[in-house]
Amino acid sequence: MTHSPKQLPQTHQPPTMTYTPPPQSIKTWAVRDRPREKMVANGQQALSDAELIAILIGSGTRRKSAVDLAREILNYVDNSLSHLGRLNIEDLCRFSGIGKAKAVTIAAALEIGRRRMIEATPQKPKIRSAGDAFKAIRYHFQNLNHEEFFVFLLNRANRITNFKRISMGGTSGTFVDPKLIFKYAITHYASGIIVAHNHPSGQLKPSDSDIRITDRIAATGKVLEIPLLDHLIITDENYYSFNDNGLLKSK
């Protein structure tokens, strides 16, 4: 009796694996492509936003170069530097590879940029319209995730001479005391004032509380003969003027 040989169990071929090498360190890039060297050779204007942020970051991770990490951060904010400026230290630290020191460096650089824009505003700009006021004060409200309320003092020639933040609050409101506004205005001999606050939500429509506080400020200004010339609600790219919309009842 013959026995057929036992059949060996079928073996399964392992699936084909595709090897993806880790990204190369910036140090292995051609000198002309490294952000720092590229900036020295060609100037900062030659760098992309990601490359500039990569310089701030300094180093990446084992899996991502500093440029890759910068691109990831920019992608999160839809490649908007304005939106990037709204991220706080805690937000930035959520990205793998960004510790507190790197987050602080990024935030500091963006704040320097904001202050530079404020400084670039002409000294004592003359205000002829709500649009002029918006151009003169908009950078005070850039990159804010909370509301802030400012007063801007004008002289008889309608030029802004001084400004002061009166209050700051949460994402939906801030408390404003008219006495603080007019104490500052009287001390600096203002002939008129413009007040402004931002809406982080991007909504330009004034709230009921916005209208009430505007009425109180306007009424107080009329008594003290320091008129409220306008109240602006500011967003990143636009504004709402109480004066243009006929809401300064006591003017």
C-alpha positions in Angstrom: 0.0 0.0 0.0 1.4 3.2 -1.0 1.0 6.4 0.9 0.8 9.7 -0.8 3.1 12.2 0.8 1.6 14.7 3.2 0.7 18.0 1.7 2.6 20.8 3.3 0.4 23.6 4.6 0.1 26.5 2.3 2.2 29.4 3.3 1.0 33.0 2.9 3.3 35.5 1.3 3.8 38.5 3.5 2.3 41.7 2.1 4.6 43.9 0.2 5.7 46.7 2.5 6.5 50.1 1.1 9.3 51.8 3.0 9.0 55.6 3.4 12.3 57.1 4.5 12.1 59.7 7.2 12.4 63.3 6.0 15.9 64.6 5.6 17.3 67.0 8.1 17.6 70.6 6.9 21.3 70.2 7.4 21.4 67.7 4.5 19.7 70.2 2.1 21.6 72.1 -0.4 23.0 75.3 1.2 20.9 77.5 -1.1 17.7 75.8 0.1 18.3 76.1 3.9 16.1 78.8 5.3 18.9 80.6 7.3 21.4 80.4 4.5 18.8 81.4 1.9 17.9 84.4 3.9 21.5 85.6 4.3 22.1 85.1 0.6 18.8 86.5 -0.8 17.2 88.5 1.9 14.1 87.7 4.0 11.7 88.6 1.2 13.0 85.5 -0.7 11.6 83.1 2.0 8.2 81.6 2.2 6.0 82.0 5.3 6.9 78.4 6.2 10.6 79.0 5.9 10.4 82.2 8.1 8.5 80.3 10.8 11.0 77.4 10.5 13.8 79.8 11.4 11.9 80.7 14.5 11.3 77.0 15.3 14.9 76.3 14.9 14.7 72.5 14.7 12.2 69.8 13.9 11.5 66.3 15.1 12.9 62.9 14.1 10.0 62.7 11.6 9.6 66.3 10.5 12.0 69.0 9.5 11.4 72.5 10.9 10.0 73.5 7.5 7.6 70.6 7.5 6.5 71.5 11.0 6.0 75.1 10.0 3.9 74.0 7.0 1.7 71.8 9.4 1.1 74.8 11.6 0.2 77.1 8.6 -2.1 74.5 7.2 -4.0 74.4 10.5 -4.7 78.2 10.2 -5.5 78.0 6.5 -2.1 79.6 5.6 -3.2 82.9 7.3 -0.6 84.7 9.3 -3.5 86.8 10.8 -5.1 83.6 12.1 -1.7 82.3 13.3 -1.4 85.4 15.4 -4.5 84.4 17.3 -3.0 81.2 18.5 -1.8 81.4 22.1 1.1 79.6 23.7 -1.1 76.7 24.7 -2.5 76.4 21.2 1.0 76.3 19.6 2.2 73.7 22.1 -0.4 71.2 20.9 1.7 70.7 17.8 4.1 67.8 18.2 7.6 69.3 18.2 6.6 72.7 19.5 7.5 73.1 23.2 6.9 76.2 25.3 10.2 77.9 24.3 9.4 77.6 20.5 5.8 78.6 21.1 6.9 81.8 22.9 9.4 82.6 20.1 6.7 82.4 17.5 4.2 84.4 19.5 6.9 87.1 20.3 7.8 87.4 16.6 4.1 87.9 15.6 3.6 90.5 18.4 6.7 92.4 17.1 5.1 92.4 13.7 1.8 93.8 15.1 3.6 96.6 17.0 5.6 97.5 14.0 2.4 98.1 12.0 1.1 100.3 14.9 4.4 102.3 14.7 4.1 102.6 11.0 0.8 104.4 11.3 1.3 108.2 10.7 1.8 110.1 13.9 -1.3 112.2 14.8 -3.3 111.1 11.7 -6.1 113.5 10.7 -9.5 111.8 10.9 -12.0 112.9 8.2 -14.2 109.8 8.1 -14.8 106.5 9.8 -12.5 104.9 7.1 -9.7 107.2 8.2 -10.3 106.1 11.8 -10.3 102.5 10.9 -7.0 102.7 9.1 -5.4 104.6 12.0 -6.5 102.2 14.8 -7.0 98.8 13.3 -3.7 97.3 14.3 -4.4 97.8 18.0 -7.0 95.0 17.6 -5.1 92.6 15.4 -4.6 89.0 16.5 -7.0 89.3 19.5 -9.1 86.4 20.7 -10.9 88.6 23.3 -12.6 92.0 23.3 -10.6 95.1 24.0 -12.1 98.6 24.3 -10.0 101.7 23.4 -10.5 105.5 23.5 -8.7 107.7 21.0 -8.4 111.4 21.8 -8.7 114.1 19.1 -7.6 117.7 19.0 -9.4 120.6 17.4 -7.8 119.7 14.0 -9.4 116.2 14.3 -6.0 114.6 14.7 -5.5 111.6 17.1 -3.2 112.8 19.8 -3.4 110.0 22.4 -5.0 106.6 22.9 -5.6 104.3 25.9 -7.1 100.8 26.4 -10.0 101.2 28.8 -10.8 97.5 29.3 -10.4 94.0 28.1 -12.7 91.0 28.5 -13.6 87.7 27.2 -14.7 86.5 23.8 -18.2 88.0 24.0 -17.8 91.3 25.9 -16.0 93.7 28.1 -17.0 96.1 30.8 -16.7 99.8 30.0 -16.9 102.7 32.6 -17.5 106.1 30.9 -15.9 107.8 33.9 -12.5 106.3 33.0 -12.9 107.4 29.4 -13.6 111.1 30.3 -11.1 111.3 33.1 -8.4 110.4 30.5 -10.0 112.8 28.0 -10.1 115.7 30.4 -6.5 115.1 31.7 -5.2 115.2 28.1 -7.4 118.2 27.0 -9.2 116.3 24.3 -11.6 118.2 22.0 -13.4 115.0 21.0 -13.1 111.3 21.3 -13.5 108.1 19.2 -14.1 104.8 21.0 -13.6 101.4 19.4 -13.7 97.8 20.3 -13.3 94.5 18.5 -15.5 91.6 17.8 -13.4 88.4 17.7 -16.3 86.5 16.2 -16.0 88.7 13.1 -19.7 89.8 13.5 -20.0 93.5 12.8 -23.5 94.0 14.0 -23.6 95.9 17.3 -25.1 94.2 20.3 -27.7 95.7 22.5 -25.0 96.3 25.1 -22.8 98.0 22.5 -25.7 100.4 21.7 -26.4 101.1 25.4 -22.8 101.9 26.3 -22.5 104.1 23.2 -25.5 106.1 24.3 -24.1 106.6 27.8 -20.7 107.7 26.5 -22.3 110.1 24.0 -24.6 111.6 26.6 -21.7 112.1 29.0 -19.6 113.7 26.3 -22.3 116.1 25.5 -22.5 117.3 29.1 -18.7 117.7 29.3 -18.5 119.3 25.9 -16.1 116.5 24.7 -18.2 115.0 21.9 -18.2 111.3 21.0 -17.4 111.5 17.3 -17.8 107.8 16.5 -17.8 104.3 17.9 -16.2 101.7 15.7 -16.6 97.9 15.9 -13.5 96.4 14.5 -12.8 93.0 12.8 -9.7 91.9 10.9 -10.7 93.4 7.6 -13.7 95.6 8.2 -15.5 97.9 10.6 -18.9 99.2 11.7 -19.4 102.9 12.3 -22.1 104.1 14.7 -21.9 107.6 13.2 -22.3 106.4 9.6 -25.3 104.3 10.6 -27.0 107.1 12.5 -26.6 105.6 16.0 -25.0 108.5 17.8 -28.2 109.9 19.4 -26.6 112.5 21.6 -24.1 113.9 19.0 
